[in-house]
Amino acid sequence: MNGAVGSDRRIAHHAASRGAPDTGHLPQRPRVVVVGAGIAGLTAATALAERSVEVEVLEREAHLGGRVGGWHERLDDGTGIAMNRGFHAFFRQYYNLRRLLRRTDPDLQRLTAVDDYPLIDGEGRRDTFRGIPNTPPWNALVFALRSPTFRLQDLVRIDVRAAAPLATVSVPEIYDRLDDVDAQTFLQRIRFPEAANHLAFEVFSRSFFAPPAGMSAAELATMFHIYFLGSAEGLLFDVATGNFDTTLWEPLGRYLAGHGARIRTSTAVTGVELGGTRTFRVHDGTGGSIDADGLVLALDVAGLRALVDASPDLGDPGWRSRVDRLRSAPPFLVQRLWLDRPVAADRPAFLGTGGLRPLDNVSVLDRYEEEARAWTRRTGGSVVELHAYAATGDAVGGAHSPDDVRAQVLARLHAIYPETAAARVVEERTLWRQDCPLFGVGDFARRPTVRTPHERLMLAGDGIRIDLPVALMERAATTGWHAANSLLAQWGVAGHDLYTVPTQGRSPVLRRLAALERHPA
C-alpha cells in the first residue's frame, strides 16, 4: 500500500475505522453540510460523498479551492488572464492531499516537478537542493557540507544536545517541549549559525506567514521533521501546470457532482442553530436554510470565529473561547507582473530569499504554468510573481502599507534579476490578504481540534489541531479526511485511511540525545 502513496518505506499508515461500504444500510441517508470549499472542505465533501452521504457544500467565494483557488480576469487590452493567490508547492510528502487530487488525476499529470529551488541571501550566498540525497540524515549532512553558510567552526559550535528535538520530533510531544519558545530564541539557544538561519530556516518559517520571532519553536521543529529529517521523499516538489481552478478544483467539483454532492458558490453562511428536522439548521446569506445531520466547518480563522460568534447554540464556553482565541498571521502580499521582455534564460522557476525582506520568493510563472506560458509565447514577455510574508512593521524594515511593501519587493526584484529593471510592466495584479492561521508561541494546547463538543459538528482546516505531523495544505487535507471519518464512524460506515511522514525522528542515536536533554544525568 505504501508504494502507491509515496516512495518512503517508512510512511506511517493511520488506519480508519472499519464499517459498511456506504450508507445504504441506514433507514435514512445522512445529510452533511460542509461550509467552505477550500482544500479542507473539498476533502471532507469527497470523503463523505464517496460513502453515499448526501453532501451540500456552501462557499462564500465564486470559485473553489479557498486560499488555493483560481479565477480569471482580463488585462486592459482585453486579454484573458489566469489569477490565483500565488505560488504553492505540492511536496511529495503531502500524501493525503495528493490522494485527493488523484480522484480526478490518477497519475498526477496536472502537476509538474520543479527540479530545483535555489535560495539566496543578502550577501549573495546561494544554496541549492539539487543533487541532495533524499534519505535522512544524509540529506541534512550533505546540505550543510555544500552550503556556503555553514563553516566547520559553525558546525562544531552547535549545541547538539539542545538541537536534538529537531531530529526527534514526535507529535504532540514536541509541543509540550517547545511550544512555549519562539523559533528565533530556540535557534539562538542551539547556537545555529546566523547566516544559515536565513537560508535553512527563515525561508521555511516565513512560509508559515510569520517571522521566526513570532512562530512557535515546536512548529519549526515539526516543519523540519516533515520536510527534511523525518521524510525520505526529498525537498523537491511539484507545481500545478495550470491555474488552480481549471487544473485542480473544477475537475474535483465535477467529480463531486457525479457522486451526488451539491456545491453552491457565492453563498455565505450566516449562522447555525441546533434543531430543525435534523440536528442542525444552517442559514445562508439568501435567507434560506438547510437542515443537516452533520456539519463540517472548513473556514479560515476569521470566518470560523465570525460564524461561531453568530451561532450561540454551538459548543460550550471553553470551546467557544478556544475558537475565539485563534489568530490570523500578519498580512502577506502577492504581486504578479506581466513584463514586456523575458527574464534571463537561466532564472529558476522558483527562488527563495533570506535576509532580503520584505521579499520572500520570486516565481517565473511561464516556466511551468500553461496560461502564463501562452501569454509569453504570444508577446515575447514574461510573467513574474513576488511574495512577501508577514508583511508589516519591523518584520519588513518598517513598511506599514501595501504600497510600501509593493515598492520594496519590486526594488528587490530589480536588484536580484537586473534585467527586470529595464522591463516595462504591461500589467500588474497585487493581492494583500490576512487570512492565514498564526502558529504562535503557546497556541497549540488551546487550538480547537477536529472534534467538537457536538458529536456531529466537525472542524477542518490548516489552523485546526490534529496530532499528526502535517502542515499547511497537507494539514488542511488531513483534517478534512479526519472530519469525514469522524462522522462516518457514527453511522457505522468505513472511513478513509490516512498517511503521514514517520511520527517520530528516524535516528535512534539522536533520540537518545534528546532523552538526555530532557532528563540530564
Beta strands, then each sheet from edge to edge (+ up, - down):
strand 1: 12-14
strand 2: 31-35
strand 3: 54-58
strand 4: 70-74
strand 5: 80-84
strand 6: 90-91
strand 7: 111-114
strand 8: 119-121
strand 9: 126-127
strand 10: 237-240
strand 11: 262-264
strand 12: 269-274
strand 13: 280-284
strand 14: 289-292
strand 15: 294-297
strand 16: 332-339
strand 17: 350-354
strand 18: 361-364
strand 19: 382-388
strand 20: 425-433
strand 21: 457-459
strand 22: 498-500
sheet 1: 1+ 22-
sheet 2: 11+ 3+ 2+ 15+ 21+
sheet 3: 4+ 5-
sheet 4: 6+ 10- 7+
sheet 5: 9+ 8- 17- 18+ 19- 16+ 20-
sheet 6: 12+ 13- 14+
end
